[in-house]
Amino acid sequence: GYIPAQHPALLQLVTLSSIYGLSFFIVACGALLAWVRATPSLLGRRVAIALVIAAVIVLGAQIGERFVPEARPDHAAILVQTNFPEVPSYPSNWLDLHAGEMDELEKISMNAVRQSAASAPPQPNLIVWPEVPAPFYFLDPKFAARAERVARESGAYFLAGVVEWRPGPEGRLQPYNSAVMLDPLGKRVFQYDKIHLVPFGEYVPMRRLLSFASQLTAEVGDYQAGASYSVGELRGVLGPGETRAEVAAHKFGAFICFEAVFPNLVRQFNAGGAELFINISNDGWYGRSAAPEQHLAMARVRAVENRRWLLRGTNNGYTVVIDPYGREVARLAPDVRGALRVPFSFRSDRTIYSRFGDWFAWMCVAAAILFFVGAALAPPRGAASSAPTE
């Protein structure tokens, strides 16, 4: 289903049935062509059916795009691409060793807001840094002070991926992969802890049973999973012609990296009232393989399923903004350190999928069960013809 993700006309099907319906459509077309090829019938009939199927797909993908509405943004944000190399571990004095690079990121972030405000309205009111690309801890006073300074001096909300350390059993600190936001005064106003962790990447499933593989799992993190689909608020974010007195709070949902793979997980933010999606990720481990493009395609479909603008900030690519119909509006070149000014808007409408969830997938499960039961109860083929006759 992610194959046609760059064709807006076909992609709109996911507003009804999520990626499962689009996958069903693609597989059904292929299965029908296979059936035409395998059925002993006239060549003309086969060709006619094949042409009809091809015409439906081509017309839907090409001509249908003209009927997909254009989304009109009225706000702006800054996505910062940090471009730090992936390393297996970090020294305790990492922030001191990389103070120059952190100064550069701070300058890039604040200059992007100032230059954007001077060049064209609307003024960006949000800065987004990616999923934790280095040892970023608010427990570290140096990082906390820097983050507060970015928010205060830019006058914008500042969302960053960090590792949160909180007391667990017996008072020991436990790590969470989190997104934390500061308001323009530098105060923490939002936190989301990643719920769906990467198995064998961020935690080891059934660690006790896999103790024999300790050498293989020694480098795997031991993150704790979040428990709440937290939705944050952006207050005082002005649109064209609005005054501070007229502006209401707008809600957003921020999901982290691998979570973009799961339709129902992202849908929970919509159910919580999110009018904007933010996806922070670090795909640097994949290099320049096909995986970052695939990950982007999945995030793109999540935006369309819920009819939300998606701001996607990454460590080294792909940093993009996706409109509610799946169009890529802007992209920052991969493997560079920089900032991208992106347009967006808040939306509160809901799709059939965002309202009713995975109804189509469960219908397919029910139909498959019925087919299996029917096949099990049906008499064996040839049973009637092999019966004795008088």
C-alpha positions, 0 to 999 in steps of 0.5 A: 500500500505504500507503493502509491504513496506519492500519488495523491489521488490513490492515496485518498482511499486511506481516509476511509480504510487506512493503509489496509484498504489501499493495500487491498486495492493494489493486491486485488488488482494484481490478483485479478490480472493473475486470474485473467491470465490463469482462466482458460478463456478467449484472448480478447476477454483477457486483454479487455479485462487487463486493459480495464484494470490498467485504465482504472489504476492509471486514470486514478493515479494521474487524472484523479490528482487534479481533483484533490484539493489544495491545502492552504497553510496560514502558519509557519514553523522551523524544522532544524536538521542537526546532522550528527553522526551515529555512534554507539556510545557518547562520553560523559563530557559530550556537550563540552566537546561539541560546544561549538556545534551546539552553538551553531545549532542554537544560532541556526534555530534563532536566525531562521526565526528572525530571517523568516519574520523579516522576509515574509509573514506569518512569523514562525512560532515553533522550532522543532529539533529531531528525535534525540540525535546526541546525549540531550538531557534536561537533567544536564543543566548545560543542555537545559539552559541552552534549550531555555535560551533558544525558546526565550530569545527566538520568542517561539515554542521549542520542541526537542527530542531528548532522553528523560530520566525519571525515578523508577523502582528502588529510586533508580533513574530510568530513561524514556525516549521523549519529546519535550516542549518549552514555551516562549518564556522557556518553561516546560509545557509539554512532554510525550514519552514514546509508547511503541519502542523498537524491539532489540533497539530500545529494549529487549523483549522477554529479557529474562528468557534471552539472558543467554544472548547477553553478548548480543543484546548488551548494546541494546537500550533499556528504555521505558515505554510511555503510557499516555498519548499526550496532546500539547497546546500551542497558545498565541500562535497567530494566523494572518490578520489575527490579534492576540485576543482572537487566538485560541489554543491549538492542539498538536500530537508528537509521535517519535520515529518508529511510531509512524509505522502504526496507523492506530497509534497515530490515530490516538492523537487525532482522537485526543484533539490534535489539529497538527501532527509532528513527527521527530525521527533519527533515521541516520542508522539507515545511511542512504539505503531505501529505509529512510524513503520508506519511513517517510512514505509511512509518515506521509500516509499517517497524515492523509489518514487523519487529514492533518499537516505533518511536520517531520523533523529528522537528524539527517533526512528526510526533513519535510512538511506534508500537507493533509492530502499527502503532498510534500510541500517542502524538503531540506536536503539530507546530510546537511545541518540547517533549518527549513521554514515550513508552512502548515495549518491547524485542522479539526475535521475528522475522516472516517478512519480517524472516527472508526479506526481499523474497521476495514482490516477487521472486516477482512479478518472476519471474511478470511475466517468465514472462508476458512470455515467454509472451506473446512466444512465443504465436501472434498472435491470429487467426492460426489463423482467418486460415490458408487453408482447402481 
